[in-house]
Amino acid sequence: MKLIVDSCTDIPFKNIEKMNAYPIALKVNVDGTEYLDQLEISSKEVSEAVSKGVRPLTSQVNPDRFAEVFREVLKEDNEIIYLGFSSGLSGTYQSSVIARDLVLEEFPDADITVIDSLSASYGYGLLAERVAKYINDGLSKEEVLKNIEQDKNTIRHLFTVNDLDYLAKGGRLSKGQAFLGSLLNIKPLLHVEDGKLVPIEKYRGMKRIYKRMTELMNEEGAEVEAVITHSDAMDLALDLKKQILKDTKVNDVRIFDIGPTILSHTGNGTVALFYFKRGE
């Protein structure tokens, strides 16, 4: 059984390969030049472009590329699981569905399952890490699929952005809200619900945002691990890590850069937190 994931997990590709999974890259366009996410452009390079006023564009993985990957993987393994970036944020998942149907016409005995993670960034990454472990531990495909559906319901995404205007330009926030928020140092607390970006609360200043994040972690029973991602905001990420270790039961906090595709939509100064809530 082979797991395929895309670059919006924000897991470094070298780590995906260590998981015995297959990474597939979305594309990032900077100043008219198109690059494969992680493979041909780094988070640092996208961050530097954003700092200069460039707004990168992104494009989904197309069906032809998915079909190419499925065919390649089928040469080694007849069972495939593609765990995809949220369909509420990208058309990549739908491309995988089209490609699956096309490849199954060619190889009717193949076993290809495509799953909408309803997640993004390292929320999607945490789910992918769990799925890879299930596969590497030798669980049956039926068991893996059952666990995925359970785990999808307990992933928590929490994040805030530094530049409200950046979200407004992307249609995530009204320009009036962005202007007022910038004047008053209002920071939005957002999460992903049913695969879509949803603002839930607003606070004045990062300290209050962090306090609310740790309160939610405790309310939702977060234990053991959490992941923080950031875009050009390591100091803020380290401050959040310190507060998590101090105020919650979580004792393993990893920090990663937000990947090029996700960064293209959030801008610099974004800090995001991901963990699993206590199961129902």
Secondary structure, 3 states (H helix, E strand, C coil): CEEEEEHHHCCCHHHHHHCCEEEECCEEEECCEEEEECCCECHHHHHHHHHCCCCCEEECCCHHHHHHHHHHHHCCCCEEEEEECCCCCCCHHHHHHHHHHHHHHHCCCCEEEEEECCCCHHHHHHHHHHHHHHHHCCCCHHHHHHHHHHHHCCEEEEEECCCHHHHHHCCCCCHHHHHHHHHHCEEEEEEEECCEEEEEEEEECHHHHHHHHHHHHHHCCCCEEEEEEECCCHHHHHHHHHHHHHHCCEEEEEEEECCHHHHHHHCCCCEEEEEECCCC
